[in-house]
Amino acid sequence: MRIALGLSLLAGSLTLSAGTICPAGSGANPFPYSPDPTGTGCNAVITIAANGSVSVAVTDSTPYEFGEDVLIGVKNNSSTPVSSIALNGGSGGYIFDLDGDGICIYTFVGSSYCSASQQSGTDPQDYYGPTSTFTNINQTTLNSGTVNFNPPIPPHGGTTYFSLEGVPSANLSATVTGTGSSVSTAPTLGEWGMILLGALLIGCAAFLTGRKANQTV
């Protein structure tokens, strides 16, 4: 088991309230420690800005099991749904050195998505969040891989979360590698108005064209 990036092992009090992005421990087997309890609820947050740029902020360096496993939140402030991101922990950042103690072996707010296999610590599934899966893990270095989201993270402030090994630092890089469609929505009243106006104008144009043609016969 590798402990990357000098993680803090300071104890913290357990809170049962969920954060704004990541969940807090609850139920029969809660996290020994719930990160950033008065804020995001995450150890680190990956933010996709309106212009598509990506940044990482470490919000709480204490792992949720006081070892090396951490909750990662993602917030999409762009105008496009995000279906996947590529992560790289850099030299010594063994972020995909998954060792059977992802978030699904615990109970937390919203943990009902975790299957029996995930709850038993089957890697990498026990590290998945409610909408995420991992692919393209570099099995040699264990420091890079792709996190896929289904459904995609909605634009304009949509969020989700998952778990990894080791608190990210400045060495961590994240890149949006896929975009996808959000759930389709019905047109608004304003949009319906524009559609009807467009149809009316097309109908009027067709009527006038036909009338002019009849007059010239």
C-alpha positions in Angstrom: 0.0 0.0 0.0 1.6 3.3 -1.1 1.0 6.6 0.7 1.5 9.4 -1.8 2.2 13.1 -1.4 2.7 13.3 2.4 -0.9 12.9 3.6 -1.9 14.4 6.9 -3.2 11.9 9.5 -4.8 14.4 11.8 -8.1 13.1 13.3 -11.4 14.9 12.7 -14.9 14.7 14.0 -17.5 12.8 12.1 -20.4 14.7 10.6 -23.5 13.2 9.1 -24.4 16.1 6.9 -23.5 15.9 3.2 -21.2 18.4 1.6 -22.1 20.5 -1.4 -20.4 18.1 -3.8 -19.2 14.9 -2.0 -21.2 12.9 0.6 -20.5 12.4 4.3 -20.3 9.1 6.1 -23.5 7.7 7.6 -25.2 4.5 8.6 -23.7 1.3 9.9 -20.2 1.7 8.6 -19.5 5.4 8.0 -16.2 6.9 6.9 -13.8 7.2 9.9 -13.4 10.8 8.8 -15.7 12.9 6.6 -13.5 15.4 4.6 -14.2 19.2 4.5 -17.4 18.7 6.5 -18.5 22.4 6.4 -17.9 22.8 2.7 -17.6 20.6 -0.3 -17.3 17.3 1.6 -14.4 16.4 -0.7 -10.6 15.9 -0.2 -10.1 17.6 -3.6 -12.3 19.3 -6.2 -11.7 19.3 -10.0 -13.3 22.3 -11.5 -14.1 22.7 -15.2 -14.3 26.4 -15.8 -16.7 28.2 -18.2 -13.9 28.4 -20.8 -13.2 24.7 -20.5 -9.9 25.0 -18.5 -9.4 22.6 -15.6 -8.1 23.3 -12.1 -7.6 21.2 -8.9 -8.1 22.4 -5.4 -7.2 20.4 -2.3 -9.9 21.1 0.2 -9.0 18.6 3.0 -5.7 16.6 3.1 -7.0 14.1 5.6 -8.1 10.8 3.9 -11.5 9.5 4.7 -10.1 6.4 6.3 -7.0 8.1 7.8 -4.7 6.3 5.4 -4.5 7.3 1.7 -7.9 7.0 0.1 -9.7 10.3 -0.8 -12.9 11.6 -2.1 -12.7 13.6 -5.4 -15.4 16.0 -6.5 -15.9 17.3 -10.0 -17.8 20.5 -10.8 -18.6 21.4 -14.4 -19.0 25.1 -14.9 -18.7 24.9 -18.6 -21.6 25.1 -21.1 -21.0 21.5 -22.3 -21.8 18.2 -20.6 -18.7 16.3 -19.6 -18.6 12.5 -20.2 -14.9 11.8 -19.3 -11.7 13.3 -17.9 -8.2 12.0 -18.0 -6.2 12.2 -14.8 -2.4 12.0 -14.3 -0.9 12.0 -10.8 2.6 12.8 -12.0 5.8 11.3 -10.7 5.1 9.4 -7.4 1.3 10.1 -7.6 -0.1 6.5 -7.5 -3.7 7.7 -7.8 -4.9 4.5 -9.4 -3.0 2.1 -7.0 -6.4 0.9 -5.8 -6.3 -1.5 -2.9 -9.8 -2.6 -1.9 -10.9 0.2 0.3 -12.7 2.6 -2.0 -15.8 4.6 -0.8 -18.2 1.7 -1.5 -16.9 -0.4 1.4 -18.4 2.3 3.7 -21.9 3.6 4.1 -22.5 7.2 3.3 -25.2 9.6 2.2 -26.3 8.2 -1.2 -24.3 4.9 -1.0 -27.3 2.8 -2.1 -25.8 2.7 -5.6 -23.0 0.5 -4.4 -23.5 -3.1 -5.4 -22.6 -6.2 -3.3 -19.4 -6.6 -5.4 -18.4 -3.0 -4.8 -19.2 -3.3 -1.0 -16.9 -6.3 -0.8 -13.9 -4.2 -2.0 -13.6 -5.4 -5.6 -11.3 -3.1 -7.5 -11.7 -0.8 -9.2 -15.5 -0.8 -8.7 -15.3 0.0 -5.0 -13.8 3.4 -5.9 -16.5 4.3 -8.3 -19.0 7.2 -7.6 -22.7 7.0 -8.5 -22.1 8.0 -12.2 -18.4 7.0 -12.7 -16.3 4.2 -14.1 -12.5 3.9 -14.7 -10.8 2.9 -17.9 -7.3 3.2 -19.5 -5.5 2.8 -16.1 -1.7 2.6 -16.7 -1.0 -0.7 -15.0 2.8 0.0 -15.0 2.9 3.3 -13.2 -0.7 3.4 -11.7 -0.6 7.1 -11.9 -3.0 7.8 -14.8 -6.4 6.7 -16.1 -9.7 7.9 -17.5 -12.8 8.6 -15.4 -16.0 8.2 -17.4 -19.4 9.7 -16.4 -22.7 8.2 -17.3 -24.8 10.2 -17.5 -22.4 13.1 -18.4 -21.9 15.8 -15.8 -24.4 18.5 -16.6 -23.2 21.9 -17.6 -23.5 25.1 -15.7 -22.7 23.8 -12.2 -23.3 20.0 -12.4 -21.4 17.9 -10.0 -20.4 14.3 -9.2 -17.7 12.4 -7.1 -15.6 9.3 -6.9 -12.6 8.1 -4.8 -8.9 7.6 -5.6 -5.6 6.8 -3.8 -3.6 9.7 -2.4 -4.6 13.4 -2.1 -3.9 15.2 -5.4 -1.3 18.0 -5.4 0.1 20.4 -7.9 1.4 17.3 -9.7 -2.1 16.2 -10.6 -3.3 17.1 -14.1 -6.9 16.7 -15.4 -8.1 17.1 -18.9 -11.6 16.9 -20.3 -11.5 14.1 -22.9 -15.1 13.6 -23.7 -18.4 15.5 -23.9 -21.9 14.1 -24.2 -25.5 15.0 -24.4 -27.5 16.0 -21.3 -31.0 14.7 -20.7 -33.1 16.4 -23.4 -35.7 18.9 -22.3 -38.9 20.2 -23.9 -38.8 23.7 -25.4 -39.6 26.5 -23.1 -42.6 28.8 -23.7 -40.3 31.3 -25.3 -38.8 28.6 -27.6 -42.3 27.4 -28.6 -43.2 31.0 -29.4 -40.2 31.3 -31.7 -41.1 28.0 -33.4 -44.7 29.0 -34.0 -43.6 32.4 -35.3 -41.2 30.7 -37.7 -43.9 28.4 -38.9 -46.3 31.3 -39.4 -43.7 33.3 -41.4 -43.0 30.3 -43.6 -46.7 29.8 -44.2 -47.2 33.5 -45.1 -44.3 33.4 -47.5 -45.7 30.3 -49.2 -49.2 31.9 -49.5 -47.9 35.1 -51.0 -45.7 33.3 -53.4 -48.6 31.2 -54.6 -50.9 34.2 -54.9 -48.3 36.1 -56.9 -47.9 33.1 -59.2 -51.7 32.9 -59.8 -51.9 36.7 -60.6 -49.3 36.4 -63.3 -50.9 33.5 -65.1 
